[in-house]
Amino acid sequence: MNAVLLDASSLGPDIDLAPIREQVDSLAVHDQSTTAEARERLAGARVAIVNKVVLDAATLEALPELRLICVLATGTNNIDMAAAERLGIAVKNVTAYGTASVAQHTLMLMLALANRLPLYQRDVAAGRWGESPFFCLMDHGTLQLEGKRLVIVGQGVLGSRVAQLAEAFGMAVTFAARPGKADDSRPTLADLAPEADIISLHCPLSEATRHLIDADLLATLKPGALLVNCARGGIIDELAALEALREGRLGGLGVDVLPVEPPQDGHPLIDALAEPLNLIVTPHNAWITPESRQNVVALTADNLRAWQSE
């Protein structure tokens, strides 16, 4: 069984592909591929291994020997799933590979925002600590997490792990109902938002969750509330959140995701990093610990093994 890995560079450096190689007869590895290159490189291959390369219907139709697509991620939006099903091509993804990594990153954002780290780092760099008549700076009020209420949207593996870590800090955790899930009887985010000290998002982007955090919901938050998004860009109305942050109606904003990635045309949140705001933008790297990336390989090998035994 011959396999082709189309975008190995998306896994980052120093990743051992041996678990995948053990499951196939041959593995051709390409650092990056366009859709056009993928069609050529997959010619005659039985297995495609891909992260973000788009495999559209025309590409799949030109690959009669292809029987399996292993996606090195949870999302499969880069694959024409209807065409794959029509052509009898199985598609297998990986889930929960970065739970510990993303949960750690989420707590990092909470802690940094609660302690107003972006603002104090700016003050130190500007020399304000050295100019202080006292031994410390206290210009930006911080937030003690113990005893505060964290509202989480998404009670999957990741949301549950974040809840465990938050409870270790003494936070009271409440899960909001999953938007678009008809049988979820829990309170909605709109119900819980006015009492939230922190909101953390761990749900998929869908029509039900797009702009879940909009101007109307932001208007109901406590002035010092913190908002963290390590889920998907677009769940927050970023422009409305930025306006609330600038006006002091939001205490802090930390995002690891933007609606378009990479943001080749820029984004207002990136521009706003030059302003004195309690704002953190990280480049969709919550998942990138070496352990997490190696786990993607291990789970993909599991998918190959399971498919061959079907």
C-alpha positions as CSV (number, residue, x, y, z in Angstrom):
1,M,0.0,0.0,0.0
2,N,1.6,3.2,-1.1
3,A,0.8,6.5,0.6
4,V,1.7,10.2,0.0
5,L,2.0,12.8,2.7
6,L,1.2,16.2,1.0
7,D,2.1,18.8,3.6
8,A,4.5,17.4,6.2
9,S,5.7,20.9,7.1
10,S,2.4,21.5,8.8
11,L,3.5,19.1,11.5
12,G,6.5,21.2,12.3
13,P,10.1,20.0,12.8
14,D,11.5,17.0,14.6
15,I,8.4,14.8,14.2
16,D,9.0,11.1,13.8
17,L,6.9,9.6,10.9
18,A,7.9,6.0,11.8
19,P,4.5,5.0,13.1
20,I,2.9,5.9,9.7
21,R,5.7,4.3,7.7
22,E,5.2,1.0,9.6
23,Q,1.6,0.9,8.3
24,V,2.3,1.4,4.6
25,D,4.5,-0.2,2.0
26,S,5.9,3.1,0.9
27,L,5.5,6.8,2.0
28,A,6.4,9.7,-0.3
29,V,6.8,12.9,1.8
30,H,6.3,16.4,0.5
31,D,6.8,19.5,2.7
32,Q,4.0,21.5,1.0
33,S,1.6,20.9,-2.0
34,T,-0.9,23.0,-3.9
35,T,-4.1,21.3,-5.1
36,A,-2.7,21.1,-8.6
37,E,0.5,19.5,-7.3
38,A,-1.5,17.1,-5.1
39,R,-3.3,15.7,-8.2
40,E,0.1,14.9,-9.8
41,R,1.7,13.6,-6.6
42,L,-1.2,11.3,-5.7
43,A,-1.3,9.6,-9.1
44,G,-1.3,5.9,-8.4
45,A,-1.4,6.3,-4.6
46,R,-3.9,4.4,-2.5
47,V,-3.6,6.6,0.5
48,A,-3.4,10.4,0.8
49,I,-2.2,11.9,4.1
50,V,-3.0,15.6,4.3
51,N,-3.6,18.4,6.7
52,K,-4.7,21.6,4.9
53,V,-4.3,20.9,1.2
54,V,-7.6,21.2,-0.6
55,L,-8.7,18.0,-2.3
56,D,-11.7,19.0,-4.4
57,A,-14.1,16.9,-6.4
58,A,-12.1,17.3,-9.7
59,T,-8.9,16.2,-7.9
60,L,-10.5,13.2,-6.4
61,E,-12.2,12.2,-9.6
62,A,-8.7,12.2,-11.3
63,L,-7.4,9.6,-8.8
64,P,-9.1,6.3,-9.4
65,E,-6.8,4.3,-7.2
66,L,-7.2,6.5,-4.2
67,R,-9.1,4.7,-1.4
68,L,-8.3,6.5,1.8
69,I,-7.6,10.1,2.9
70,C,-6.1,10.5,6.3
71,V,-6.5,14.1,7.6
72,L,-3.9,15.2,10.1
73,A,-6.5,17.3,11.9
74,T,-10.0,17.3,13.2
75,G,-11.5,19.5,10.5
76,T,-12.2,18.0,7.1
77,N,-13.5,21.1,5.4
78,N,-10.6,21.0,2.9
79,I,-11.9,17.7,1.6
80,D,-14.9,17.4,-0.7
81,M,-16.7,14.9,1.5
82,A,-19.6,14.4,-0.9
83,A,-17.3,13.5,-3.7
84,A,-15.2,11.2,-1.5
85,E,-18.3,9.3,-0.5
86,R,-19.6,9.1,-4.1
87,L,-16.2,7.7,-5.2
88,G,-15.9,5.3,-2.4
89,I,-12.9,7.0,-0.8
90,A,-12.8,6.7,3.0
91,V,-11.9,9.8,5.0
92,K,-10.5,9.5,8.5
93,N,-9.5,12.4,10.8
94,V,-7.9,12.7,14.2
95,T,-9.4,14.1,17.4
96,A,-8.3,15.1,20.9
97,Y,-4.7,15.0,19.9
98,G,-3.9,18.3,21.5
99,T,-6.1,18.4,24.5
100,A,-3.3,19.0,27.1
101,S,-1.6,21.5,24.8
102,V,-4.6,23.6,24.0
103,A,-5.9,23.5,27.6
104,Q,-2.5,24.7,28.8
105,H,-2.6,27.5,26.3
106,T,-6.1,28.5,27.3
107,L,-5.1,28.8,31.0
108,M,-2.0,30.8,29.9
109,L,-4.3,33.3,28.2
110,M,-6.6,33.5,31.3
111,L,-3.7,34.0,33.7
112,A,-1.9,36.6,31.5
113,L,-5.1,38.6,31.0
114,A,-6.1,38.3,34.7
115,N,-2.8,39.8,35.7
116,R,-2.9,42.4,32.9
117,L,0.4,41.1,31.6
118,P,0.2,42.9,28.2
119,L,-0.2,46.2,30.0
120,Y,2.5,45.7,32.7
121,Q,5.0,44.4,30.1
122,R,4.4,47.6,28.1
123,D,5.0,49.7,31.2
124,V,8.2,47.9,32.1
125,A,9.5,48.3,28.6
126,A,8.7,52.0,28.7
127,G,10.7,52.4,31.9
128,R,7.8,53.2,34.1
129,W,8.8,50.8,36.8
130,G,12.2,52.5,37.2
131,E,10.4,55.9,37.5
132,S,7.9,54.6,40.2
133,P,8.2,56.2,43.7
134,F,7.2,52.8,45.1
135,F,8.6,49.3,44.7
136,C,5.9,48.1,42.4
137,L,3.4,49.3,39.8
138,M,-0.3,49.1,40.5
139,D,-1.8,51.1,37.6
140,H,-3.8,48.2,36.2
141,G,-6.2,46.3,38.5
142,T,-5.6,42.6,38.3
143,L,-8.1,39.8,38.8
144,Q,-7.7,36.9,41.3
145,L,-9.0,33.8,39.6
146,E,-10.0,32.0,42.8
147,G,-13.6,32.4,43.5
148,K,-14.4,33.8,40.1
149,R,-16.9,32.3,37.7
150,L,-15.8,30.7,34.4
151,V,-18.4,30.0,31.8
152,I,-17.3,27.5,29.1
153,V,-19.0,26.9,25.8
154,G,-18.3,23.4,24.7
155,Q,-18.2,20.5,27.2
156,G,-16.2,18.1,25.0
157,V,-12.9,16.6,25.9
158,L,-11.1,20.0,25.6
159,G,-13.7,22.1,27.5
160,S,-13.8,19.5,30.2
161,R,-10.0,19.6,30.6
162,V,-10.0,23.4,30.8
163,A,-12.7,23.1,33.5
164,Q,-10.4,20.7,35.5
165,L,-7.5,23.1,35.4
166,A,-9.7,26.1,36.2
167,E,-11.1,24.3,39.2
168,A,-7.6,23.7,40.4
169,F,-7.3,27.5,40.6
170,G,-10.4,27.7,42.6
171,M,-12.7,29.0,39.9
172,A,-16.4,28.0,39.8
173,V,-17.1,26.5,36.4
174,T,-20.4,26.5,34.5
175,F,-21.0,25.0,31.1
176,A,-23.4,26.9,28.7
177,A,-25.7,25.0,26.4
178,R,-24.2,24.1,23.1
179,P,-25.7,26.5,20.5
180,G,-27.6,24.6,17.8
181,K,-28.0,21.4,20.0
182,A,-31.7,21.1,20.5
183,D,-31.6,18.6,23.4
184,D,-29.3,20.7,25.5
185,S,-31.3,21.9,28.5
186,R,-28.5,23.9,30.2
187,P,-28.7,27.7,30.5
188,T,-27.6,29.5,27.4
189,L,-24.6,31.7,27.2
190,A,-26.8,34.7,27.1
191,D,-28.3,33.6,30.4
192,L,-24.9,33.1,32.0
193,A,-22.9,36.0,30.5
194,P,-23.9,38.7,33.0
195,E,-22.5,36.7,35.9
196,A,-19.3,35.5,34.1
197,D,-15.9,36.7,35.1
198,I,-14.3,34.8,32.3
199,I,-15.8,33.2,29.1
200,S,-13.8,30.5,27.3
201,L,-14.9,29.1,23.9
202,H,-14.3,25.4,23.0
203,C,-17.0,24.8,20.4
204,P,-17.0,24.3,16.6
205,L,-17.7,27.2,14.2
206,S,-21.2,26.7,12.7
207,E,-24.1,28.8,11.7
208,A,-25.3,28.4,15.2
209,T,-22.1,29.6,16.8
210,R,-21.0,32.3,14.2
211,H,-20.7,35.6,16.1
212,L,-22.0,33.9,19.2
213,I,-20.2,36.7,21.1
214,D,-21.6,39.7,19.4
215,A,-22.2,43.4,20.4
216,D,-25.4,42.6,22.2
217,L,-23.9,39.9,24.3
218,L,-20.8,41.9,25.0
219,A,-23.1,44.7,26.4
220,T,-24.3,42.3,29.1
221,L,-20.9,41.4,30.5
222,K,-19.3,42.8,33.6
223,P,-16.9,45.6,32.7
224,G,-13.9,43.5,33.9
225,A,-14.8,40.3,32.2
226,L,-12.2,38.3,30.3
227,L,-12.9,36.6,26.9
228,V,-10.7,33.8,25.6
229,N,-11.1,32.0,22.2
230,C,-9.0,29.0,21.4
231,A,-11.8,27.5,19.3
232,R,-12.3,29.0,15.9
233,G,-12.2,32.5,14.5
234,G,-15.6,34.0,13.7
235,I,-17.3,32.7,16.9
236,I,-16.5,36.1,18.3
237,D,-17.4,39.3,16.4
238,E,-13.8,40.5,16.7
239,L,-14.6,44.1,15.7
240,A,-17.3,44.3,18.4
241,A,-15.0,42.8,21.0
242,L,-12.2,45.2,20.1
243,E,-14.6,48.1,20.5
244,A,-15.7,46.9,23.9
245,L,-12.1,46.5,24.9
246,R,-11.1,50.0,23.8
247,E,-14.1,51.4,25.7
248,G,-13.3,49.5,28.9
249,R,-16.5,47.4,28.7
250,L,-14.4,44.3,28.4
251,G,-11.5,43.6,30.8
252,G,-9.3,41.5,28.5
253,L,-9.4,39.6,25.2
254,G,-7.2,36.6,24.3
255,V,-7.5,34.8,20.9
256,D,-5.5,32.0,19.3
257,V,-7.6,32.0,16.1
258,L,-8.8,34.5,13.5
259,P,-11.5,34.0,10.7
260,V,-8.8,33.9,8.0
261,E,-5.6,32.1,8.6
262,P,-2.9,33.0,8.0
263,P,-4.1,36.6,8.1
264,Q,-2.2,37.7,4.9
265,D,-4.2,40.9,4.7
266,G,-3.9,41.7,8.4
267,H,-6.6,42.0,10.9
268,P,-7.8,44.8,13.3
269,L,-6.9,42.7,16.3
270,I,-3.3,42.4,15.1
271,D,-3.2,46.2,14.4
272,A,-4.5,46.8,17.9
273,L,-1.6,45.1,19.6
274,A,0.3,48.4,19.2
275,E,-2.3,50.0,21.5
276,P,-2.2,50.0,25.4
277,L,-4.9,47.2,25.6
278,N,-5.2,44.0,27.7
279,L,-5.1,42.1,24.4
280,I,-3.2,38.9,23.4
281,V,-3.2,37.4,19.9
282,T,-1.4,34.1,19.4
283,P,-0.8,32.6,15.9
284,H,-3.1,29.5,16.2
285,N,-0.3,27.7,18.1
286,A,-2.2,26.5,21.1
287,W,-1.8,22.9,19.8
288,I,1.9,22.9,18.8
289,T,3.7,21.3,21.7
290,P,5.9,18.4,20.4
291,E,3.8,15.9,22.3
292,S,0.6,17.1,20.6
293,R,2.2,17.1,17.1
294,Q,3.6,13.6,17.6
295,N,0.2,12.4,18.8
296,V,-1.2,13.4,15.4
297,V,1.2,11.0,13.8
298,A,0.3,8.2,16.3
299,L,-3.5,8.7,15.8
300,T,-3.0,8.7,12.0
301,A,-1.2,5.4,12.2
302,D,-4.1,4.1,14.3
303,N,-6.5,5.2,11.5
304,L,-4.4,3.4,8.9
305,R,-4.3,0.2,11.0
306,A,-8.0,0.3,11.6
307,W,-8.9,0.9,7.9
308,Q,-6.8,-2.0,6.8
309,S,-8.6,-4.3,9.2
310,E,-12.0,-3.3,8.1
